[in-house]
Amino acid sequence: MQPKIRIKSTSILSLFLALTLILGGATVVSAATANTTITSVVSPVIAVTSTGSVALPVTPSGAGVQTVASDTVTVNTNDSVGYTLTLASSSATVTLTSGANTIPASTGTQTTPVVQTANSWGYCVSGVGGFAATCPASATSNQAISATYKFAGIPASGAANTIANPGTAQTYATNATTTVWYGVAANTTLASGSYTGTVVYTATAN
């Protein structure tokens, strides 16, 4: 007769629980996280264009006549705080020249523009500095010198005047335009010739 082997149910239960804890414990995994910051610096870009040339033909008279015409300066930029637009002569010379002859710049300034006198030239930008509403509203040719229009002399290179600085009001400027008026006044004492000068517009991202 073979001996009987008895296994207590409590022992089986204890063994089952022990195996469950061991095997179950093997499936518990701790969690960990890591953060990455993505950064992209978008640089400001800016472009400026102008009409390229402004013609101011004059047929002088004894009392003097005036011709006025405008230039349109266009700025495009993605700068989030706007831009600054300046104007100056391309050199230290601020006269219009024709060989040895010159047309002097207006004696007015951007802060205090003046009515043109015969044999002078200047610029005007509505709403800037002391110009207020003293700029022409339309181009005219060989008219009597206006007592209303006021002009300033072009500053020399290195001493540019700011003619637009819209700041955040012009954020992401798309085809933002500034109208610059130019005028030449002349009488019959001015020698004939083709008088020229170069104005430089500089647009800078703020």
C-alpha positions as CSV (number, residue, x, y, z in Angstrom):
1,M,0.0,0.0,0.0
2,Q,1.4,3.3,-1.1
3,P,1.6,6.1,1.4
4,K,-0.8,9.0,1.0
5,I,0.5,12.5,0.5
6,R,-1.6,15.2,1.8
7,I,-1.2,18.8,0.9
8,K,-3.0,21.3,2.9
9,S,-5.1,23.7,1.0
10,T,-3.7,26.6,3.1
11,S,-0.2,25.7,1.8
12,I,-1.4,25.7,-1.8
13,L,-3.1,29.1,-1.3
14,S,0.1,30.5,0.2
15,L,2.2,29.3,-2.7
16,F,-0.3,30.8,-5.2
17,L,-0.2,34.2,-3.5
18,A,3.6,34.2,-3.3
19,L,3.9,33.4,-7.1
20,T,1.3,36.0,-7.9
21,L,3.3,38.7,-6.0
22,I,6.5,37.7,-7.6
23,L,5.2,37.5,-11.1
24,G,2.9,40.4,-10.7
25,G,5.7,42.6,-9.3
26,A,7.7,42.0,-12.4
27,T,5.1,43.8,-14.6
28,V,5.2,47.1,-12.5
29,V,7.2,49.8,-14.4
30,S,8.0,53.3,-13.0
31,A,7.3,56.3,-15.4
32,A,9.7,59.2,-16.3
33,T,9.3,62.3,-18.5
34,A,11.6,64.7,-20.3
35,N,10.8,68.1,-21.8
36,T,12.3,69.7,-24.9
37,T,11.8,73.4,-25.8
38,I,11.6,74.2,-29.5
39,T,12.9,77.7,-30.4
40,S,12.9,79.4,-33.7
41,V,14.2,83.0,-34.0
42,V,12.6,84.8,-37.0
43,S,14.9,87.6,-38.0
44,P,13.4,91.0,-39.2
45,V,13.7,91.7,-42.9
46,I,13.1,95.0,-44.6
47,A,13.0,96.5,-48.1
48,V,12.5,100.0,-49.4
49,T,11.8,101.3,-52.9
50,S,11.1,104.7,-54.4
51,T,9.8,106.1,-57.7
52,G,13.5,106.4,-58.8
53,S,13.4,109.8,-60.3
54,V,11.4,113.1,-59.9
55,A,11.3,115.5,-62.7
56,L,11.0,119.2,-61.8
57,P,11.3,121.2,-65.1
58,V,11.2,125.0,-64.8
59,T,10.8,127.8,-67.2
60,P,12.0,130.8,-65.2
61,S,10.3,134.2,-65.0
62,G,11.5,137.5,-63.6
63,A,9.4,137.1,-60.5
64,G,10.2,133.4,-60.2
65,V,8.1,130.3,-60.8
66,Q,7.8,127.0,-58.9
67,T,7.4,123.4,-60.0
68,V,6.5,120.7,-57.5
69,A,6.2,116.9,-57.9
70,S,6.2,114.0,-55.5
71,D,8.1,110.7,-54.9
72,T,6.5,107.7,-53.3
73,V,8.6,105.6,-50.9
74,T,7.4,102.1,-50.2
75,V,8.5,100.0,-47.2
76,N,7.9,96.3,-46.6
77,T,9.0,94.6,-43.3
78,N,8.0,91.8,-41.0
79,D,9.5,93.6,-38.0
80,S,7.2,93.3,-35.0
81,V,7.9,96.8,-33.7
82,G,7.9,98.6,-37.0
83,Y,10.5,100.6,-38.9
84,T,12.1,104.0,-39.3
85,L,12.5,105.8,-42.6
86,T,15.0,108.6,-43.1
87,L,16.0,110.9,-45.9
88,A,19.3,112.6,-46.7
89,S,21.6,113.7,-49.6
90,S,23.9,111.0,-51.0
91,S,26.8,113.2,-50.0
92,A,27.9,116.3,-48.1
93,T,26.6,118.3,-51.0
94,V,23.0,119.4,-50.7
95,T,22.7,121.5,-53.8
96,L,21.4,120.5,-57.2
97,T,24.3,120.9,-59.7
98,S,24.8,121.6,-63.3
99,G,28.5,121.8,-64.1
100,A,29.7,124.8,-62.0
101,N,26.2,126.1,-61.4
102,T,24.0,125.1,-58.5
103,I,20.5,125.5,-57.0
104,P,21.0,125.9,-53.2
105,A,18.9,123.9,-50.8
106,S,16.1,125.6,-49.0
107,T,17.1,127.5,-45.8
108,G,14.1,125.8,-44.0
109,T,14.5,122.8,-41.8
110,Q,12.2,119.9,-41.1
111,T,11.3,121.5,-37.8
112,T,10.9,125.0,-39.3
113,P,10.2,124.8,-43.0
114,V,9.9,128.0,-45.0
115,V,8.2,129.3,-48.1
116,Q,10.5,128.8,-51.1
117,T,12.5,131.7,-52.5
118,A,13.6,131.9,-56.1
119,N,16.6,129.7,-57.0
120,S,16.2,127.1,-54.3
121,W,14.9,123.6,-53.9
122,G,13.6,121.6,-51.0
123,Y,11.3,118.8,-49.8
124,C,8.1,118.5,-47.8
125,V,6.4,115.5,-46.0
126,S,2.9,116.1,-44.8
127,G,2.4,115.7,-41.0
128,V,6.1,115.4,-40.3
129,G,8.0,117.9,-38.1
130,G,6.8,121.4,-38.8
131,F,5.3,120.6,-42.2
132,A,1.8,120.0,-40.9
133,A,-0.5,120.7,-43.8
134,T,2.0,122.9,-45.8
135,C,2.8,120.4,-48.5
136,P,1.3,120.5,-52.0
137,A,-1.7,118.5,-52.7
138,S,-0.9,117.9,-56.4
139,A,1.9,118.4,-58.8
140,T,2.2,121.8,-60.5
141,S,4.5,123.2,-63.1
142,N,5.8,126.8,-63.6
143,Q,3.3,128.4,-61.2
144,A,3.9,131.5,-59.2
145,I,5.8,130.6,-56.0
146,S,3.3,129.5,-53.4
147,A,3.0,131.4,-50.2
148,T,1.4,128.4,-48.6
149,Y,3.8,125.6,-49.5
150,K,6.7,125.3,-47.1
151,F,9.9,123.3,-47.7
152,A,13.0,122.2,-45.9
153,G,16.5,121.8,-47.3
154,I,17.8,118.2,-47.8
155,P,20.2,117.3,-44.9
156,A,23.7,116.2,-45.8
157,S,24.7,112.5,-45.7
158,G,25.2,111.4,-42.1
159,A,22.7,113.9,-40.8
160,A,19.5,112.2,-42.1
161,N,16.0,113.4,-41.1
162,T,13.4,110.9,-40.0
163,I,10.3,111.1,-42.3
164,A,8.4,108.1,-41.0
165,N,8.5,106.1,-37.8
166,P,5.1,104.4,-37.3
167,G,6.4,101.9,-34.8
168,T,3.9,99.2,-33.8
169,A,1.2,101.0,-35.6
170,Q,2.8,99.7,-38.8
171,T,3.8,96.3,-37.6
172,Y,4.3,93.9,-40.5
173,A,4.3,96.7,-42.9
174,T,3.1,95.7,-46.3
175,N,3.6,98.3,-49.0
176,A,3.5,101.1,-46.5
177,T,4.0,104.4,-48.4
178,T,5.3,107.8,-47.6
179,T,4.9,110.7,-50.1
180,V,7.8,113.1,-50.3
181,W,7.1,116.4,-52.2
182,Y,9.9,118.2,-53.9
183,G,9.9,121.7,-55.2
184,V,12.2,123.9,-57.4
185,A,11.8,127.7,-57.6
186,A,13.7,129.7,-60.2
187,N,13.9,133.2,-61.7
188,T,15.7,134.4,-64.8
189,T,19.0,134.9,-62.9
190,L,19.5,131.1,-62.7
191,A,21.6,129.7,-65.5
192,S,20.0,127.2,-67.8
193,G,21.1,123.6,-67.5
194,S,20.1,120.1,-66.2
195,Y,20.5,120.3,-62.5
196,T,20.7,117.0,-60.6
197,G,21.1,115.7,-57.0
198,T,20.6,112.3,-55.3
199,V,18.4,111.7,-52.3
200,V,18.9,108.5,-50.2
201,Y,16.0,106.9,-48.4
202,T,17.0,104.5,-45.6
203,A,14.5,102.1,-44.0
204,T,15.6,100.5,-40.8
205,A,13.8,97.8,-38.8
206,N,13.2,98.9,-35.3
